[in-house]
């Protein structure tokens, strides 16, 4: 004995499933937004490797490097990267590599100079 299913009934079932999928998709988007916000709050509340809390900044990599060298002349590239890594905007896949490249670009443009081996300062 086979049961015959009406085409209209199948269409109704498909519409019902489409509605469920739309609701679940919207719930997933909402959950992802909440998760990102909570992760950011957790990051701000958790001490970093220096035992201090990261300071939120709107500085991009270039401004952050220049500001750091203004306050810490004679810093090495590694010190600069470590000093600004937690406060710079996060957009790059590898923020550390991006900061090293920013230091190199500023050096090549003449904004900063190496005055002793490995020690950098703003060009006067």
NORDA-V545038 format. One record per pair of residues at least 12 apart in sequence whose ideal C-beta (glycine too) atoms are under 10 Angstrom apart, sorted by the first residue. I is the first residue (numbers start at 0). J is the second residue. Records with the same first field share a line. If there is no record, write none. Layout:
I: J + J
This chain:
39: 55 + 89
42: 55 + 85 + 89
43: 55
47: 84 + 85 + 86
48: 81 + 84 + 85
49: 81 + 82 + 85
51: 85
52: 85
53: 84 + 85 + 86 + 87
54: 85 + 86
55: 85 + 86 + 88
56: 83 + 85 + 86 + 87 + 88
57: 86 + 87 + 88
58: 83 + 86 + 87 + 88
59: 87 + 88 + 90 + 101
60: 80 + 83 + 84 + 87 + 88 + 90 + 91 + 94 + 97 + 98 + 99 + 100 + 101 + 102 + 104 + 105
61: 87 + 98 + 101 + 102 + 104 + 105 + 108 + 110
62: 83 + 87 + 88 + 101
63: 79 + 80 + 82 + 83 + 84 + 86 + 87 + 88 + 98 + 101
64: 76 + 79 + 80 + 82 + 83 + 87 + 98 + 99 + 101 + 102 + 104 + 105 + 110 + 111 + 119 + 121
65: 79 + 83 + 101 + 105 + 110 + 111 + 121
66: 82 + 83 + 86
67: 79 + 80 + 81 + 82 + 83 + 86 + 87 + 98 + 102 + 119
68: 82 + 83 + 102 + 105 + 110 + 111 + 119 + 120 + 121 + 122
69: 120 + 121
70: 82
71: 119 + 120
72: 111 + 114 + 118 + 119 + 120 + 121
73: 114 + 115 + 117 + 118 + 119 + 120
74: 102 + 111 + 117 + 118 + 119 + 120
75: 102 + 113 + 115 + 116 + 117 + 118 + 119
76: 98 + 99 + 101 + 102 + 103 + 106 + 111 + 113 + 117 + 118 + 119
77: 95 + 99 + 102 + 117
78: 117 + 118 + 119
79: 98 + 99 + 101 + 102 + 105 + 111 + 119
80: 94 + 95 + 96 + 97 + 98 + 99 + 101 + 102
81: 95 + 98
82: 98
83: 98 + 101 + 102
84: 97 + 98
87: 101
102: 119
105: 119 + 121 + 122
106: 119 + 122
108: 122
109: 122
110: 122
